[in-house]
């Protein structure tokens, strides 16, 4: 148990797919098992099952529940990614 309203894997994956299909960018969030801080994944739109590294302390967690940070891309502000 933690203080965040985190969801199990299948619900988070479903939510991510839904958000991505609507044009949102999703970042996985979890609570670091070592330092107890809230951590956010640097890679968008990816769900990791093989452990998540908290960059602040370097610890790899294997959470069972996850949160989601959802961001909307600004139209016309996208940079060319060639
Ligand atoms: Zn940590």
PDB file of the backbone (N, CA, C, O) and the ligand in Angstrom, with CONECT records:
HET     ZN  A 101       1
ATOM      1  N   UNK A   1       0.832  -1.205   0.000  1.00  0.00           N
ATOM      2  CA  UNK A   1       0.000   0.000   0.000  1.00  0.00           C
ATOM      3  C   UNK A   1       0.868   1.257   0.000  1.00  0.00           C
ATOM      4  O   UNK A   1       1.872   1.341   0.706  1.00  0.00           O
ATOM      5  N   UNK A   2       0.465   2.202  -0.787  1.00  0.00           N
ATOM      6  CA  UNK A   2       1.095   3.509  -0.698  1.00  0.00           C
ATOM      7  C   UNK A   2       0.016   4.578  -0.822  1.00  0.00           C
ATOM      8  O   UNK A   2      -1.159   4.280  -1.041  1.00  0.00           O
ATOM      9  N   UNK A   3       0.441   5.815  -0.678  1.00  0.00           N
ATOM     10  CA  UNK A   3      -0.534   6.902  -0.622  1.00  0.00           C
ATOM     11  C   UNK A   3      -1.042   7.326  -1.994  1.00  0.00           C
ATOM     12  O   UNK A   3      -1.943   8.159  -2.098  1.00  0.00           O
ATOM     13  N   UNK A   4      -0.468   6.757  -3.035  1.00  0.00           N
ATOM     14  CA  UNK A   4      -0.903   7.124  -4.372  1.00  0.00           C
ATOM     15  C   UNK A   4      -1.979   6.154  -4.854  1.00  0.00           C
ATOM     16  O   UNK A   4      -2.026   4.996  -4.438  1.00  0.00           O
ATOM     17  N   UNK A   5      -2.817   6.638  -5.718  1.00  0.00           N
ATOM     18  CA  UNK A   5      -3.877   5.797  -6.260  1.00  0.00           C
ATOM     19  C   UNK A   5      -3.359   5.002  -7.456  1.00  0.00           C
ATOM     20  O   UNK A   5      -3.849   5.135  -8.577  1.00  0.00           O
ATOM     21  N   UNK A   6      -2.371   4.186  -7.187  1.00  0.00           N
ATOM     22  CA  UNK A   6      -1.776   3.433  -8.274  1.00  0.00           C
ATOM     23  C   UNK A   6      -2.636   2.235  -8.653  1.00  0.00           C
ATOM     24  O   UNK A   6      -3.445   1.743  -7.867  1.00  0.00           O
ATOM     25  N   UNK A   7      -2.432   1.794  -9.872  1.00  0.00           N
ATOM     26  CA  UNK A   7      -3.257   0.722 -10.421  1.00  0.00           C
ATOM     27  C   UNK A   7      -2.392  -0.469 -10.808  1.00  0.00           C
ATOM     28  O   UNK A   7      -1.203  -0.322 -11.089  1.00  0.00           O
ATOM     29  N   UNK A   8      -3.004  -1.653 -10.820  1.00  0.00           N
ATOM     30  CA  UNK A   8      -2.244  -2.826 -11.263  1.00  0.00           C
ATOM     31  C   UNK A   8      -1.892  -2.747 -12.743  1.00  0.00           C
ATOM     32  O   UNK A   8      -2.466  -1.966 -13.502  1.00  0.00           O
ATOM     33  N   UNK A   9      -0.937  -3.577 -13.125  1.00  0.00           N
ATOM     34  CA  UNK A   9      -0.365  -3.538 -14.467  1.00  0.00           C
ATOM     35  C   UNK A   9      -1.405  -3.529 -15.588  1.00  0.00           C
ATOM     36  O   UNK A   9      -1.345  -2.692 -16.489  1.00  0.00           O
ATOM     37  N   UNK A  10      -2.346  -4.450 -15.532  1.00  0.00           N
ATOM     38  CA  UNK A  10      -3.283  -4.558 -16.655  1.00  0.00           C
ATOM     39  C   UNK A  10      -4.127  -3.302 -16.829  1.00  0.00           C
ATOM     40  O   UNK A  10      -4.461  -2.924 -17.951  1.00  0.00           O
ATOM     41  N   UNK A  11      -4.467  -2.659 -15.725  1.00  0.00           N
ATOM     42  CA  UNK A  11      -5.268  -1.440 -15.822  1.00  0.00           C
ATOM     43  C   UNK A  11      -4.446  -0.267 -16.345  1.00  0.00           C
ATOM     44  O   UNK A  11      -4.937   0.560 -17.114  1.00  0.00           O
ATOM     45  N   UNK A  12      -3.179  -0.210 -15.913  1.00  0.00           N
ATOM     46  CA  UNK A  12      -2.304   0.862 -16.382  1.00  0.00           C
ATOM     47  C   UNK A  12      -2.015   0.710 -17.872  1.00  0.00           C
ATOM     48  O   UNK A  12      -2.013   1.697 -18.607  1.00  0.00           O
ATOM     49  N   UNK A  13      -1.773  -0.506 -18.314  1.00  0.00           N
ATOM     50  CA  UNK A  13      -1.500  -0.745 -19.741  1.00  0.00           C
ATOM     51  C   UNK A  13      -2.711  -0.349 -20.575  1.00  0.00           C
ATOM     52  O   UNK A  13      -2.577   0.264 -21.634  1.00  0.00           O
ATOM     53  N   UNK A  14      -3.872  -0.701 -20.093  1.00  0.00           N
ATOM     54  CA  UNK A  14      -5.105  -0.351 -20.792  1.00  0.00           C
ATOM     55  C   UNK A  14      -5.263   1.165 -20.864  1.00  0.00           C
ATOM     56  O   UNK A  14      -5.609   1.718 -21.908  1.00  0.00           O
ATOM     57  N   UNK A  15      -5.004   1.823 -19.746  1.00  0.00           N
ATOM     58  CA  UNK A  15      -5.122   3.278 -19.698  1.00  0.00           C
ATOM     59  C   UNK A  15      -4.102   3.940 -20.626  1.00  0.00           C
ATOM     60  O   UNK A  15      -4.420   4.899 -21.329  1.00  0.00           O
ATOM     61  N   UNK A  16      -2.874   3.417 -20.620  1.00  0.00           N
ATOM     62  CA  UNK A  16      -1.832   3.965 -21.493  1.00  0.00           C
ATOM     63  C   UNK A  16      -2.228   3.845 -22.963  1.00  0.00           C
ATOM     64  O   UNK A  16      -2.116   4.808 -23.721  1.00  0.00           O
ATOM     65  N   UNK A  17      -2.684   2.681 -23.356  1.00  0.00           N
ATOM     66  CA  UNK A  17      -3.057   2.466 -24.751  1.00  0.00           C
ATOM     67  C   UNK A  17      -4.179   3.411 -25.159  1.00  0.00           C
ATOM     68  O   UNK A  17      -4.192   3.937 -26.272  1.00  0.00           O
ATOM     69  N   UNK A  18      -5.108   3.615 -24.254  1.00  0.00           N
ATOM     70  CA  UNK A  18      -6.222   4.507 -24.513  1.00  0.00           C
ATOM     71  C   UNK A  18      -5.732   5.947 -24.702  1.00  0.00           C
ATOM     72  O   UNK A  18      -6.129   6.636 -25.641  1.00  0.00           O
ATOM     73  N   UNK A  19      -4.867   6.378 -23.793  1.00  0.00           N
ATOM     74  CA  UNK A  19      -4.341   7.749 -23.843  1.00  0.00           C
ATOM     75  C   UNK A  19      -3.470   7.966 -25.089  1.00  0.00           C
ATOM     76  O   UNK A  19      -3.571   8.999 -25.751  1.00  0.00           O
ATOM     77  N   UNK A  20      -2.629   6.999 -25.394  1.00  0.00           N
ATOM     78  CA  UNK A  20      -1.744   7.113 -26.561  1.00  0.00           C
ATOM     79  C   UNK A  20      -2.573   7.212 -27.842  1.00  0.00           C
ATOM     80  O   UNK A  20      -2.243   7.979 -28.747  1.00  0.00           O
ATOM     81  N   UNK A  21      -3.647   6.432 -27.908  1.00  0.00           N
ATOM     82  CA  UNK A  21      -4.500   6.461 -29.103  1.00  0.00           C
ATOM     83  C   UNK A  21      -5.201   7.804 -29.253  1.00  0.00           C
ATOM     84  O   UNK A  21      -5.624   8.165 -30.351  1.00  0.00           O
ATOM     85  N   UNK A  22      -5.326   8.539 -28.163  1.00  0.00           N
ATOM     86  CA  UNK A  22      -5.949   9.859 -28.209  1.00  0.00           C
ATOM     87  C   UNK A  22      -4.919  10.974 -28.375  1.00  0.00           C
ATOM     88  O   UNK A  22      -5.264  12.155 -28.328  1.00  0.00           O
ATOM     89  N   UNK A  23      -3.669  10.602 -28.566  1.00  0.00           N
ATOM     90  CA  UNK A  23      -2.646  11.587 -28.846  1.00  0.00           C
ATOM     91  C   UNK A  23      -1.916  12.116 -27.627  1.00  0.00           C
ATOM     92  O   UNK A  23      -1.192  13.107 -27.720  1.00  0.00           O
ATOM     93  N   UNK A  24      -2.095  11.469 -26.485  1.00  0.00           N
ATOM     94  CA  UNK A  24      -1.388  11.890 -25.283  1.00  0.00           C
ATOM     95  C   UNK A  24      -0.059  11.142 -25.169  1.00  0.00           C
ATOM     96  O   UNK A  24       0.136  10.076 -25.753  1.00  0.00           O
ATOM     97  N   UNK A  25       0.829  11.731 -24.409  1.00  0.00           N
ATOM     98  CA  UNK A  25       2.102  11.078 -24.109  1.00  0.00           C
ATOM     99  C   UNK A  25       2.078  10.635 -22.659  1.00  0.00           C
ATOM    100  O   UNK A  25       1.758  11.424 -21.771  1.00  0.00           O
ATOM    101  N   UNK A  26       2.415   9.381 -22.415  1.00  0.00           N
ATOM    102  CA  UNK A  26       2.318   8.809 -21.076  1.00  0.00           C
ATOM    103  C   UNK A  26       3.693   8.449 -20.516  1.00  0.00           C
ATOM    104  O   UNK A  26       4.556   7.923 -21.218  1.00  0.00           O
ATOM    105  N   UNK A  27       3.863   8.748 -19.242  1.00  0.00           N
ATOM    106  CA  UNK A  27       5.083   8.354 -18.536  1.00  0.00           C
ATOM    107  C   UNK A  27       4.687   7.545 -17.309  1.00  0.00           C
ATOM    108  O   UNK A  27       3.847   7.964 -16.512  1.00  0.00           O
ATOM    109  N   UNK A  28       5.292   6.405 -17.177  1.00  0.00           N
ATOM    110  CA  UNK A  28       5.012   5.520 -16.059  1.00  0.00           C
ATOM    111  C   UNK A  28       5.565   6.097 -14.753  1.00  0.00           C
ATOM    112  O   UNK A  28       6.673   6.631 -14.717  1.00  0.00           O
ATOM    113  N   UNK A  29       4.779   5.980 -13.689  1.00  0.00           N
ATOM    114  CA  UNK A  29       5.235   6.423 -12.368  1.00  0.00           C
ATOM    115  C   UNK A  29       5.129   5.266 -11.389  1.00  0.00           C
ATOM    116  O   UNK A  29       4.283   4.382 -11.530  1.00  0.00           O
ATOM    117  N   UNK A  30       6.000   5.291 -10.402  1.00  0.00           N
ATOM    118  CA  UNK A  30       5.965   4.257  -9.381  1.00  0.00           C
ATOM    119  C   UNK A  30       6.641   4.788  -8.133  1.00  0.00           C
ATOM    120  O   UNK A  30       7.239   5.864  -8.143  1.00  0.00           O
ATOM    121  N   UNK A  31       6.541   4.021  -7.061  1.00  0.00           N
ATOM    122  CA  UNK A  31       7.205   4.404  -5.817  1.00  0.00           C
ATOM    123  C   UNK A  31       8.464   3.561  -5.671  1.00  0.00           C
ATOM    124  O   UNK A  31       8.403   2.331  -5.679  1.00  0.00           O
ATOM    125  N   UNK A  32       9.599   4.226  -5.539  1.00  0.00           N
ATOM    126  CA  UNK A  32      10.877   3.534  -5.415  1.00  0.00           C
ATOM    127  C   UNK A  32      10.898   2.675  -4.144  1.00  0.00           C
ATOM    128  O   UNK A  32      10.547   3.141  -3.060  1.00  0.00           O
ATOM    129  N   UNK A  33      11.313   1.429  -4.298  1.00  0.00           N
ATOM    130  CA  UNK A  33      11.320   0.505  -3.158  1.00  0.00           C
ATOM    131  C   UNK A  33      12.421   0.831  -2.152  1.00  0.00           C
ATOM    132  O   UNK A  33      12.331   0.453  -0.984  1.00  0.00           O
ATOM    133  N   UNK A  34      13.445   1.526  -2.601  1.00  0.00           N
ATOM    134  CA  UNK A  34      14.566   1.822  -1.715  1.00  0.00           C
ATOM    135  C   UNK A  34      14.358   3.105  -0.929  1.00  0.00           C
ATOM    136  O   UNK A  34      14.437   3.112   0.300  1.00  0.00           O
ATOM    137  N   UNK A  35      14.089   4.205  -1.657  1.00  0.00           N
ATOM    138  CA  UNK A  35      14.018   5.497  -0.971  1.00  0.00           C
ATOM    139  C   UNK A  35      12.575   5.958  -0.743  1.00  0.00           C
ATOM    140  O   UNK A  35      12.341   6.952  -0.056  1.00  0.00           O
ATOM    141  N   UNK A  36      11.617   5.240  -1.317  1.00  0.00           N
ATOM    142  CA  UNK A  36      10.221   5.564  -1.074  1.00  0.00           C
ATOM    143  C   UNK A  36       9.716   6.798  -1.793  1.00  0.00           C
ATOM    144  O   UNK A  36       8.595   7.253  -1.566  1.00  0.00           O
ATOM    145  N   UNK A  37      10.561   7.335  -2.666  1.00  0.00           N
ATOM    146  CA  UNK A  37      10.145   8.531  -3.399  1.00  0.00           C
ATOM    147  C   UNK A  37       9.364   8.154  -4.655  1.00  0.00           C
ATOM    148  O   UNK A  37       9.430   7.032  -5.158  1.00  0.00           O
ATOM    149  N   UNK A  38       8.636   9.132  -5.125  1.00  0.00           N
ATOM    150  CA  UNK A  38       7.897   8.961  -6.355  1.00  0.00           C
ATOM    151  C   UNK A  38       8.865   9.092  -7.522  1.00  0.00           C
ATOM    152  O   UNK A  38       9.612  10.066  -7.613  1.00  0.00           O
ATOM    153  N   UNK A  39       8.849   8.121  -8.397  1.00  0.00           N
ATOM    154  CA  UNK A  39       9.752   8.141  -9.547  1.00  0.00           C
ATOM    155  C   UNK A  39       8.942   8.154 -10.835  1.00  0.00           C
ATOM    156  O   UNK A  39       7.839   7.612 -10.898  1.00  0.00           O
ATOM    157  N   UNK A  40       9.507   8.782 -11.861  1.00  0.00           N
ATOM    158  CA  UNK A  40       8.847   8.860 -13.160  1.00  0.00           C
ATOM    159  C   UNK A  40       9.784   8.357 -14.235  1.00  0.00           C
ATOM    160  O   UNK A  40      10.962   8.715 -14.260  1.00  0.00           O
ATOM    161  N   UNK A  41       9.273   7.539 -15.110  1.00  0.00           N
ATOM    162  CA  UNK A  41      10.067   6.990 -16.197  1.00  0.00           C
ATOM    163  C   UNK A  41      10.419   8.077 -17.209  1.00  0.00           C
ATOM    164  O   UNK A  41       9.580   8.919 -17.532  1.00  0.00           O
ATOM    165  N   UNK A  42      11.647   8.063 -17.707  1.00  0.00           N
ATOM    166  CA  UNK A  42      12.071   9.060 -18.692  1.00  0.00           C
ATOM    167  C   UNK A  42      11.616   8.724 -20.106  1.00  0.00           C
ATOM    168  O   UNK A  42      11.579   9.596 -20.975  1.00  0.00           O
ATOM    169  N   UNK A  43      11.276   7.478 -20.333  1.00  0.00           N
ATOM    170  CA  UNK A  43      10.900   7.051 -21.683  1.00  0.00           C
ATOM    171  C   UNK A  43       9.382   7.057 -21.811  1.00  0.00           C
ATOM    172  O   UNK A  43       8.692   6.355 -21.072  1.00  0.00           O
ATOM    173  N   UNK A  44       8.857   7.852 -22.752  1.00  0.00           N
ATOM    174  CA  UNK A  44       7.407   7.946 -22.884  1.00  0.00           C
ATOM    175  C   UNK A  44       6.790   6.733 -23.558  1.00  0.00           C
ATOM    176  O   UNK A  44       7.429   6.044 -24.353  1.00  0.00           O
ATOM    177  N   UNK A  45       5.534   6.490 -23.219  1.00  0.00           N
ATOM    178  CA  UNK A  45       4.699   5.490 -23.901  1.00  0.00           C
ATOM    179  C   UNK A  45       5.257   4.077 -23.847  1.00  0.00           C
ATOM    180  O   UNK A  45       5.020   3.274 -24.750  1.00  0.00           O
ATOM    181  N   UNK A  46       5.987   3.779 -22.803  1.00  0.00           N
ATOM    182  CA  UNK A  46       6.545   2.434 -22.657  1.00  0.00           C
ATOM    183  C   UNK A  46       6.177   1.897 -21.285  1.00  0.00           C
ATOM    184  O   UNK A  46       6.248   2.602 -20.279  1.00  0.00           O
ATOM    185  N   UNK A  47       5.783   0.636 -21.269  1.00  0.00           N
ATOM    186  CA  UNK A  47       5.531  -0.018 -19.997  1.00  0.00           C
ATOM    187  C   UNK A  47       6.608  -1.069 -19.757  1.00  0.00           C
ATOM    188  O   UNK A  47       6.812  -1.968 -20.573  1.00  0.00           O
ATOM    189  N   UNK A  48       7.288  -0.940 -18.630  1.00  0.00           N
ATOM    190  CA  UNK A  48       8.376  -1.861 -18.317  1.00  0.00           C
ATOM    191  C   UNK A  48       7.903  -2.938 -17.358  1.00  0.00           C
ATOM    192  O   UNK A  48       7.252  -2.646 -16.356  1.00  0.00           O
ATOM    193  N   UNK A  49       8.228  -4.165 -17.664  1.00  0.00           N
ATOM    194  CA  UNK A  49       7.916  -5.250 -16.741  1.00  0.00           C
ATOM    195  C   UNK A  49       9.182  -5.791 -16.097  1.00  0.00           C
ATOM    196  O   UNK A  49       9.116  -6.572 -15.148  1.00  0.00           O
ATOM    197  N   UNK A  50      10.332  -5.379 -16.611  1.00  0.00           N
ATOM    198  CA  UNK A  50      11.597  -5.935 -16.133  1.00  0.00           C
ATOM    199  C   UNK A  50      12.319  -5.010 -15.162  1.00  0.00           C
ATOM    200  O   UNK A  50      13.544  -4.894 -15.197  1.00  0.00           O
ATOM    201  N   UNK A  51      11.565  -4.365 -14.312  1.00  0.00           N
ATOM    202  CA  UNK A  51      12.202  -3.507 -13.331  1.00  0.00           C
ATOM    203  C   UNK A  51      12.326  -2.084 -13.814  1.00  0.00           C
ATOM    204  O   UNK A  51      12.530  -1.819 -14.999  1.00  0.00           O
ATOM    205  N   UNK A  52      12.196  -1.164 -12.859  1.00  0.00           N
ATOM    206  CA  UNK A  52      12.251   0.258 -13.172  1.00  0.00           C
ATOM    207  C   UNK A  52      13.355   0.896 -12.339  1.00  0.00           C
ATOM    208  O   UNK A  52      13.415   0.725 -11.122  1.00  0.00           O
ATOM    209  N   UNK A  53      14.221   1.629 -13.017  1.00  0.00           N
ATOM    210  CA  UNK A  53      15.358   2.239 -12.326  1.00  0.00           C
ATOM    211  C   UNK A  53      15.012   3.666 -11.920  1.00  0.00           C
ATOM    212  O   UNK A  53      14.642   4.493 -12.753  1.00  0.00           O
ATOM    213  N   UNK A  54      15.140   3.938 -10.628  1.00  0.00           N
ATOM    214  CA  UNK A  54      14.967   5.290 -10.117  1.00  0.00           C
ATOM    215  C   UNK A  54      16.291   6.014 -10.266  1.00  0.00           C
ATOM    216  O   UNK A  54      17.275   5.655  -9.618  1.00  0.00           O
ATOM    217  N   UNK A  55      16.322   7.041 -11.124  1.00  0.00           N
ATOM    218  CA  UNK A  55      17.599   7.680 -11.448  1.00  0.00           C
ATOM    219  C   UNK A  55      18.234   8.381 -10.261  1.00  0.00           C
ATOM    220  O   UNK A  55      19.459   8.466 -10.176  1.00  0.00           O
ATOM    221  N   UNK A  56      17.416   8.885  -9.339  1.00  0.00           N
ATOM    222  CA  UNK A  56      17.959   9.614  -8.188  1.00  0.00           C
ATOM    223  C   UNK A  56      18.830   8.731  -7.301  1.00  0.00           C
ATOM    224  O   UNK A  56      19.843   9.191  -6.775  1.00  0.00           O
ATOM    225  N   UNK A  57      18.445   7.474  -7.131  1.00  0.00           N
ATOM    226  CA  UNK A  57      19.207   6.614  -6.209  1.00  0.00           C
ATOM    227  C   UNK A  57      19.772   5.382  -6.901  1.00  0.00           C
ATOM    228  O   UNK A  57      20.559   4.646  -6.306  1.00  0.00           O
ATOM    229  N   UNK A  58      19.381   5.147  -8.151  1.00  0.00           N
ATOM    230  CA  UNK A  58      19.941   4.039  -8.906  1.00  0.00           C
ATOM    231  C   UNK A  58      19.348   2.683  -8.592  1.00  0.00           C
ATOM    232  O   UNK A  58      19.800   1.661  -9.110  1.00  0.00           O
ATOM    233  N   UNK A  59      18.320   2.675  -7.731  1.00  0.00           N
ATOM    234  CA  UNK A  59      17.731   1.402  -7.330  1.00  0.00           C
ATOM    235  C   UNK A  59      16.713   0.915  -8.356  1.00  0.00           C
ATOM    236  O   UNK A  59      15.929   1.697  -8.893  1.00  0.00           O
ATOM    237  N   UNK A  60      16.739  -0.381  -8.617  1.00  0.00           N
ATOM    238  CA  UNK A  60      15.769  -0.974  -9.530  1.00  0.00           C
ATOM    239  C   UNK A  60      14.615  -1.567  -8.728  1.00  0.00           C
ATOM    240  O   UNK A  60      14.821  -2.440  -7.884  1.00  0.00           O
ATOM    241  N   UNK A  61      13.421  -1.098  -8.991  1.00  0.00           N
ATOM    242  CA  UNK A  61      12.228  -1.580  -8.306  1.00  0.00           C
ATOM    243  C   UNK A  61      11.424  -2.497  -9.218  1.00  0.00           C
ATOM    244  O   UNK A  61      11.502  -2.410 -10.444  1.00  0.00           O
ATOM    245  N   UNK A  62      10.656  -3.372  -8.594  1.00  0.00           N
ATOM    246  CA  UNK A  62       9.754  -4.247  -9.342  1.00  0.00           C
ATOM    247  C   UNK A  62       8.349  -4.050  -8.800  1.00  0.00           C
ATOM    248  O   UNK A  62       7.788  -4.923  -8.139  1.00  0.00           O
ATOM    249  N   UNK A  63       7.795  -2.875  -9.096  1.00  0.00           N
ATOM    250  CA  UNK A  63       6.503  -2.546  -8.501  1.00  0.00           C
ATOM    251  C   UNK A  63       5.370  -3.401  -9.066  1.00  0.00           C
ATOM    252  O   UNK A  63       5.441  -3.895 -10.191  1.00  0.00           O
ATOM    253  N   UNK A  64       4.345  -3.558  -8.271  1.00  0.00           N
ATOM    254  CA  UNK A  64       3.148  -4.274  -8.729  1.00  0.00           C
ATOM    255  C   UNK A  64       2.036  -3.299  -9.081  1.00  0.00           C
ATOM    256  O   UNK A  64       1.053  -3.658  -9.730  1.00  0.00           O
ATOM    257  N   UNK A  65       2.213  -2.057  -8.639  1.00  0.00           N
ATOM    258  CA  UNK A  65       1.233  -1.034  -8.965  1.00  0.00           C
ATOM    259  C   UNK A  65       1.937   0.188  -9.534  1.00  0.00           C
ATOM    260  O   UNK A  65       3.066   0.518  -9.174  1.00  0.00           O
ATOM    261  N   UNK A  66       1.216   0.844 -10.442  1.00  0.00           N
ATOM    262  CA  UNK A  66       1.837   1.940 -11.172  1.00  0.00           C
ATOM    263  C   UNK A  66       0.901   3.130 -11.290  1.00  0.00           C
ATOM    264  O   UNK A  66      -0.322   3.001 -11.227  1.00  0.00           O
ATOM    265  N   UNK A  67       1.512   4.287 -11.461  1.00  0.00           N
ATOM    266  CA  UNK A  67       0.758   5.484 -11.785  1.00  0.00           C
ATOM    267  C   UNK A  67       1.115   5.933 -13.186  1.00  0.00           C
ATOM    268  O   UNK A  67       1.961   5.336 -13.852  1.00  0.00           O
ATOM    269  N   UNK A  68       0.454   6.999 -13.624  1.00  0.00           N
ATOM    270  CA  UNK A  68       0.673   7.469 -14.977  1.00  0.00           C
ATOM    271  C   UNK A  68       0.697   8.988 -14.994  1.00  0.00           C
ATOM    272  O   UNK A  68      -0.172   9.649 -14.425  1.00  0.00           O
ATOM    273  N   UNK A  69       1.715   9.528 -15.663  1.00  0.00           N
ATOM    274  CA  UNK A  69       1.731  10.960 -15.925  1.00  0.00           C
ATOM    275  C   UNK A  69       1.358  11.130 -17.399  1.00  0.00           C
ATOM    276  O   UNK A  69       2.004  10.572 -18.286  1.00  0.00           O
ATOM    277  N   UNK A  70       0.321  11.901 -17.637  1.00  0.00           N
ATOM    278  CA  UNK A  70      -0.183  12.052 -18.998  1.00  0.00           C
ATOM    279  C   UNK A  70       0.005  13.490 -19.451  1.00  0.00           C
ATOM    280  O   UNK A  70      -0.389  14.427 -18.757  1.00  0.00           O
ATOM    281  N   UNK A  71       0.611  13.657 -20.623  1.00  0.00           N
ATOM    282  CA  UNK A  71       0.848  14.996 -21.148  1.00  0.00           C
ATOM    283  C   UNK A  71       0.283  15.106 -22.552  1.00  0.00           C
ATOM    284  O   UNK A  71       0.335  14.162 -23.341  1.00  0.00           O
ATOM    285  N   UNK A  72      -0.244  16.253 -22.840  1.00  0.00           N
ATOM    286  CA  UNK A  72      -0.770  16.508 -24.177  1.00  0.00           C
ATOM    287  C   UNK A  72       0.255  17.303 -24.970  1.00  0.00           C
ATOM    288  O   UNK A  72       0.723  18.355 -24.534  1.00  0.00           O
ATOM    289  N   UNK A  73       0.590  16.783 -26.138  1.00  0.00           N
ATOM    290  CA  UNK A  73       1.518  17.494 -27.006  1.00  0.00           C
ATOM    291  C   UNK A  73       0.834  18.727 -27.584  1.00  0.00           C
ATOM    292  O   UNK A  73      -0.324  18.666 -27.998  1.00  0.00           O
ATOM    293  N   UNK A  74       1.552  19.842 -27.612  1.00  0.00           N
ATOM    294  CA  UNK A  74       1.010  21.056 -28.207  1.00  0.00           C
ATOM    295  C   UNK A  74       1.035  20.944 -29.729  1.00  0.00           C
ATOM    296  O   UNK A  74       2.046  20.575 -30.327  1.00  0.00           O
ATOM    297  N   UNK A  75      -0.075  21.265 -30.322  1.00  0.00           N
ATOM    298  CA  UNK A  75      -0.146  21.191 -31.785  1.00  0.00           C
ATOM    299  C   UNK A  75       0.751  22.251 -32.404  1.00  0.00           C
ATOM    300  O   UNK A  75       0.758  23.408 -31.984  1.00  0.00           O
ATOM    301  N   UNK A  76       1.507  21.832 -33.411  1.00  0.00           N
ATOM    302  CA  UNK A  76       2.361  22.767 -34.128  1.00  0.00           C
ATOM    303  C   UNK A  76       3.667  23.057 -33.413  1.00  0.00           C
ATOM    304  O   UNK A  76       4.521  23.771 -33.940  1.00  0.00           O
ATOM    305  N   UNK A  77       3.831  22.508 -32.215  1.00  0.00           N
ATOM    306  CA  UNK A  77       5.071  22.756 -31.479  1.00  0.00           C
ATOM    307  C   UNK A  77       6.022  21.575 -31.555  1.00  0.00           C
ATOM    308  O   UNK A  77       7.105  21.588 -30.969  1.00  0.00           O
ATOM    309  N   UNK A  78       5.607  20.574 -32.275  1.00  0.00           N
ATOM    310  CA  UNK A  78       6.454  19.408 -32.415  1.00  0.00           C
ATOM    311  C   UNK A  78       7.705  19.726 -33.222  1.00  0.00           C
ATOM    312  O   UNK A  78       7.638  20.437 -34.225  1.00  0.00           O
ATOM    313  N   UNK A  79       8.812  19.218 -32.798  1.00  0.00           N
ATOM    314  CA  UNK A  79      10.042  19.400 -33.563  1.00  0.00           C
ATOM    315  C   UNK A  79      10.188  18.278 -34.563  1.00  0.00           C
ATOM    316  O   UNK A  79       9.725  17.160 -34.337  1.00  0.00           O
ATOM    317  N   UNK A  80      10.829  18.583 -35.661  1.00  0.00           N
ATOM    318  CA  UNK A  80      11.095  17.539 -36.648  1.00  0.00           C
ATOM    319  C   UNK A  80      12.084  16.546 -36.064  1.00  0.00           C
ATOM    320  O   UNK A  80      13.130  16.918 -35.531  1.00  0.00           O
ATOM    321  N   UNK A  81      11.733  15.295 -36.177  1.00  0.00           N
ATOM    322  CA  UNK A  81      12.581  14.262 -35.603  1.00  0.00           C
ATOM    323  C   UNK A  81      13.239  13.445 -36.703  1.00  0.00           C
ATOM    324  O   UNK A  81      13.173  12.215 -36.695  1.00  0.00           O
ATOM    325  N   UNK A  82      13.869  14.122 -37.642  1.00  0.00           N
ATOM    326  CA  UNK A  82      14.568  13.373 -38.689  1.00  0.00           C
ATOM    327  C   UNK A  82      15.976  13.132 -38.229  1.00  0.00           C
ATOM    328  O   UNK A  82      16.763  12.515 -38.948  1.00  0.00           O
TER     329      UNK A  82
HETATM  330 ZN    ZN A 101      14.922   5.646  -5.156  1.00  0.00          ZN
END
